[in-house]
């Protein structure tokens, strides 16, 4: 594959990764704030699907295409901006893995509450807090990765 094609795939997948994450977080957070279990069940269910379809795919594509770009350009992976990008990417991934389980649990809790015509349980709100706290460092890490990817600073 040509450098330009791999670069396009890398940029496109990073955009899908970041955009899906940000969009999903926005809709899930504000759907939850409605306190309507039917709304939460529907939106959180869609967020779970978006994570499996888009986030999981791009999480795999990113390091593969990035490593191949570095190889094609003759840039060692030990180059500081690449090493920092990889470390921050791992941090974001470490935050994301428990979030996937939390989202599935929140979906199930919201579905059960909607089916029983009950309010969202306290556990749902605890999970939302943990989900939010894990999302903040993941988001910030990816913002920095984007900067490093574009600026390629000499660190």
C-alpha positions in Angstrom: 0.0 0.0 0.0 1.2 3.5 -0.7 2.0 5.9 2.1 -0.8 8.3 1.0 -3.4 5.5 1.1 -2.3 4.3 4.6 -2.2 7.9 5.9 -5.7 8.4 4.6 -6.9 5.2 6.4 -5.1 6.3 9.6 -6.6 9.7 9.6 -10.1 8.4 8.7 -10.0 5.8 11.4 -8.7 8.3 14.0 -11.5 10.6 13.1 -14.1 7.8 13.4 -12.6 6.8 16.7 -12.6 10.2 18.2 -15.9 11.3 16.7 -17.7 8.1 17.7 -16.4 8.5 21.2 -17.3 12.1 21.6 -20.7 11.8 20.0 -21.6 8.7 21.9 -20.5 10.3 25.2 -22.6 13.4 24.5 -25.7 11.5 23.6 -25.4 8.9 26.4 -24.7 11.5 29.1 -27.6 13.7 28.1 -30.0 10.9 27.5 -29.2 9.6 31.0 -29.8 13.1 32.4 -33.4 12.9 31.2 -33.9 10.2 33.9 -36.3 8.4 31.5 -35.4 4.7 31.5 -36.9 4.3 28.0 -34.7 7.0 26.6 -31.6 5.8 28.4 -32.2 2.2 27.3 -32.5 3.2 23.7 -29.6 5.5 23.6 -27.2 3.4 25.7 -28.1 0.4 23.6 -27.1 2.4 20.4 -23.9 3.5 22.1 -23.0 -0.1 22.9 -23.5 -1.0 19.2 -21.5 2.1 18.0 -18.6 1.0 20.3 -18.6 -2.5 18.9 -19.0 -1.4 15.3 -16.8 1.7 15.1 -14.7 2.0 18.1 -13.5 -1.6 18.2 -12.7 -1.5 14.5 -10.7 1.7 14.7 -8.9 0.7 17.9 -7.4 -2.1 15.8 -6.8 0.0 12.7 -5.0 2.8 14.5 -1.9 1.1 15.8 -1.5 -1.1 12.7 -1.8 1.8 10.3 0.4 4.0 12.5 3.1 1.5 12.8 3.0 0.9 9.1 3.2 4.6 8.4 6.2 4.9 10.6 7.8 1.9 8.9 7.2 3.4 5.4 8.6 6.8 6.5 11.6 5.2 8.2 10.7 6.6 11.6 11.5 4.4 14.6 8.6 3.7 17.0 11.0 4.9 19.8 10.8 8.4 18.4 9.5 10.5 21.3 6.3 11.8 19.8 5.4 8.3 18.6 6.3 6.7 22.0 4.2 9.3 23.8 1.3 8.7 21.3 1.5 5.0 21.9 1.6 5.4 25.7 -1.4 7.8 25.7 -3.3 5.5 23.3 -2.8 2.6 25.8 -4.0 4.9 28.6 -7.2 5.7 26.5 -7.7 2.0 25.8 -7.2 1.1 29.5 -10.0 3.5 30.3 -12.2 2.3 27.4 -12.2 -1.4 28.2 -14.1 -1.1 31.5 -16.3 1.5 29.9 -17.6 -1.1 27.4 -18.7 -3.4 30.3 -20.2 -0.5 32.2 -22.2 0.6 29.1 -23.6 -2.9 28.7 -24.5 -3.0 32.3 -26.2 0.5 32.2 -28.1 -0.6 29.1 -29.4 -3.7 30.9 -30.3 -1.7 34.0 -32.2 0.9 31.9 -34.0 -1.8 29.9 -35.1 -3.5 33.1 -36.3 -0.2 34.6 -38.2 0.6 31.4 -39.8 -2.8 31.3 -40.9 -2.5 34.9 -42.0 1.1 34.5 -39.6 2.1 37.3 -37.0 4.8 37.7 -33.4 4.2 36.8 -31.8 2.4 39.8 -29.0 3.9 41.9 -26.6 1.5 40.4 -27.2 3.1 37.0 -26.1 6.5 38.4 -23.0 5.0 40.0 -22.0 3.4 36.7 -22.6 6.8 35.0 -20.2 8.5 37.4 -17.5 5.9 36.8 -18.2 6.0 33.1 -17.7 9.8 33.1 -14.6 9.6 35.2 -13.0 7.1 32.9 -14.0 9.1 29.8 -12.3 12.2 30.8 -8.7 10.9 30.8 -9.4 8.8 27.7 -10.7 12.0 25.9 -7.8 14.1 27.0 -5.3 11.4 26.0 -6.7 11.2 22.5 -6.7 15.0 22.2 -3.0 15.0 22.9 -2.4 12.0 20.5 -4.1 14.1 17.8 -1.8 16.9 18.5 1.3 14.7 18.5 0.1 13.0 15.3 -0.2 16.4 13.5 2.6 18.4 15.0 5.2 15.6 15.4 7.1 17.8 17.9 10.7 17.1 18.8 10.3 16.2 22.5 
